[in-house]
Amino acid sequence: MKIGYLQTNPIFSEKEQNFNEIEKLTANLKADLIVLPELFATGYTFISKEEAVSLAENTNGITSQFLLKIAKNTGAVIVGGFVEKEGNKIYNSAMLVSNKGVIGTYRKIHLYYKEKLWFSPGNKPLKVFKVNGVNVGIMICFDWIFPETARTLALLGAEIIAHPANLVLPYCQKAMVTRSLENRIYAITANRIGQEKRGNDDFKFTGGSQITSYDGSILSTAPLDQIFIEFVEIDQNLVRDKKLNDYNDLFRDRKKEFYLV
Ligand code: ACM
C-alpha cells in the first residue's frame, strides 16, 4: 500500500488558505493513507482558550468536509489534526476520514506546555482503526515521549501509527526510529515547518517529517524547512509477525511481571 505525509506551513487561523495549499499539494495524488500535521488548518500557538475555542469544530465542520473532499480526490484515508469541540471542552484531536466520511477521532492524551491551558487531555482510550485492510493507530506529537502510547497502539494491533505533529523540540525524529523498531511497526510522523510568534511564545517548527519502518530504517525524510510531500510503498504483512528470529518474539518475550505499569 502507498502511505505518506504532507509537511506544510500553516498560516495561523486561516483555514481556507491552509485547505487550498493542501488541495494544490494533493492535486494529482493517489494513495492509501495520507497523514497531515497536528492542527494543520488552524496553526498551533494560541494565546487564549477563547481563541482556540473560536477555531474549534466538531466532526461535521468545514475541516471534516475538506478532508472528505481530499479523501474522494485521492482515494486515501486521511489523518489530520484539528481543534475538536465537545460541550464546553476542546481537545487537540486528529480525525480519520475516508471517502465515505469521518471514521473516528483521537484526542491527544499527553498535552505539551501551554496546550494544558486551552485543551482538555484526551478522554477516549487509545484505539486502532481498521481501514482498507490495515490497522491504523493514531497518536499526536508529544505522545511520542511516552513510549507507552506507541506500545499500547501496537499491542492493540496497530500496523501503522499515524503521527500528526507540530514538533518544536529536536528529539522526536530519532525516538520514532526506536518506537518503530521496538514495536515492529511503521510510523508516519507528519510535522510542520515555519514559525509562529504569538503572545510570549515564539515557536520554530522543526520539519523533518519521516516514515520509519519496523526494522529501524527510515523510508522517507523531509527537509527541515520546506513544504514537502512523500509517499512510499509498504507491505503491512511484514509487521503482523513480531518475531525477530526463531527464539525472540517482541511481544511474547515481554516480562510484564518485572515492569511497573
Ligand atoms: C507538541 O506536542 N505539539 C510539541
Residues whose N, C-alpha, C, O or C-beta is under 5 A from the ligand:
A	BS01	ACM	Y112 C141 F142 N166 L167 V168
